[in-house]
């Protein structure tokens, strides 16, 4: 009986090793280009209420969308951005892993006031880019836009979903 069990074990192992070693043809991975999908509009306002800029936005309001963000994008028009919406206000931290375009990261409090701006973040950088205080929203725009538009802490945003 022992010899029989040993023989069955050896044969099973041989079959398993042969099956695992076969070169199977793998289907090519289909690459999908990430494209902008307008999901809302956002207005940047000076603290005085004057309009700075209006943007078309994508909205990242679930875990998957917030984790993916603008990763793998090759470019973004100047009048567009991505708004990350969280359920609560707390200190936030973003990074640029798999993000190919330099960005300005604008941290925004629950009352829609700009907390701080991380300007000209480096593509592909995995370093933490923290907010200077609690934020419930984060707006990503092309690097240099916050400077060009004159956005600063204390300014406001208004946004609507399509």
Secondary structure, 3 states (H helix, E strand, C coil): CHHHHHHHHHHHHHHHHHHHHCCCCCCCCCCCCCCCCCCEEEEEECCCCCEEEEEEEEEECCHHHHHHCCCCCCCCCCCEEEEEEEEEEEEEEECCCCCCCCEEEEEECCCCEEEEEEEEECCCCCCCEEEEEEEEEEEEEECCHHHHHCCCCCCEEEEEEC
